[in-house]
Each structure stands twice: as C-alpha cells, then as structure tokens.
C-alpha cells in the first residue's frame, strides 16, 4: 500500500511539473491528504496569476469542506464552512457555466 501511495505521489509530482500548478494539490486531495493539500494550495492562491483561475477556488472550497468534516477541526467547523462557501461563490463568479463541477475530484 505504501509503495502504491508513493508511486501515486511521484506521478502527481511529475504531472504537476509538466501539466499544471494545481495537479499536485489534486493528487493529495485524491488520496485524502486534506491537510497537506490545503498547505500546498495556500501559497499557490497567494500568487495573483493562480488566484485568477477558477480551478484554485473550487479546489479550496472542496478542501475546506473536507477539513470541516474532520473531527479534529470541530471547533473551527463554522469558520471553515463560511470560507468554503466564499471560495465556491468566487468560483461561480469566475466560471458561471460550472465546467469544473463535472470533474469527480471536486465531489
């Protein structure tokens, strides 16, 4: 199992170097490493170029919704919910056709 996760992580790293900024975050999200994914996403969204992409905002909304359901974050659940809704609304402003919602990683 560890070998599989390592292989998956390495594939994510290679694909992020080749294909895009958010692929590594999506890989961490797919293997349910929500805290790590959130830590990787924060610096990406701090860059204006990435903040202008709707993909970053739907990723943030998805990650925050997963973090909100974690029992370790029970005291911050209301704050995480508010942030998640704000990120999703920002995504809807940038992509009114909701093209990324069909991607299974965001469910």
N, C-alpha and C positions, 0 to 999 in steps of 0.2 A: 504494500500500500504506500509506504514511504517513497519507494522508487517511482511509483506512478505519479505521486504528487510532485516529486522533484522534477520528473520529466515534463509534467504539465506546466510547472513554474518556469522551467527553462524554455519551453516552447512559447510561453507568454512573453518572456523577456526578449527572445529573438523577434517575435512578431511585433512587439512594441517598438523595437529599433527600426524595423522595416516598414510597418504599416501605419502606426499612429500613436499619438500621445496617450490615449485612454485605454489601449488594449491591455496593458499590464494591470490596470485597475479592474477591468472587466474580468480578467483571469482570476484575480484574487476574489472577486465577487462570486464567480462561478464555483470556486472551491470553498466558499463560505468563510473566508477570512475577512470579515467585515471591518474589523478594527484596522487591520493592515491596509485594506483597500481605502478606507477613509483617510488614513495618514498619507497615503500616496496621492490621493485626489486633491487634498488641500493645497499643496504647493502648485499643482497644475492649474487650479482655478484662480490662483493668485496672479497668474500671468494674463494680461488683457487679451492676448491672442486666443488663449484657451477659454477664457470666460465668455468670449463672443460666440462660442459654439454651443448649440443646444444639447449636444451629447453630454457635456460636462454637467449640466444642470439636472438632466434626468438621471445620470449616474449618482449624483449627490442625493437626489430625492430617494432613490432606491436604497442606497446605503444607509441613509438616516432612518428609513422605515424599518430596515433590518436591525439596526442598532437599537431602535426604540423597543423592539420586542424582546431584546435580551434582558434577562432578569438583573444583570449587573448594572444596567442603566435605568432601573426602575425610578430612581429619584429624578432623573433628567428626561423621563419619557415625554412629558408635556412640552418641554423645550425642543426636543428632537422632532416631535410631531409638527410643531409650528415651523421649524426650519425646513422640514421635509415638504410641507405644503408650499412654503415660499419658493423652494427650489423648483417644485413641479409647476407652479404658476409661472415662474420665469421661463421654464422650458416651453410652456404653452404659448407664451408671448413670442418666443423665437421660432417655434415650429407649430403653427396653428393646425397643420394637417395631421399632426401626431404620427409622423412617419416612423419614429424610433420606438413607439409603443408596441409595435408588432414584433420587435426583437425579444426573444424569450429571456434574455439575460435581465431585462428590466421588470420581470414579473415577480 
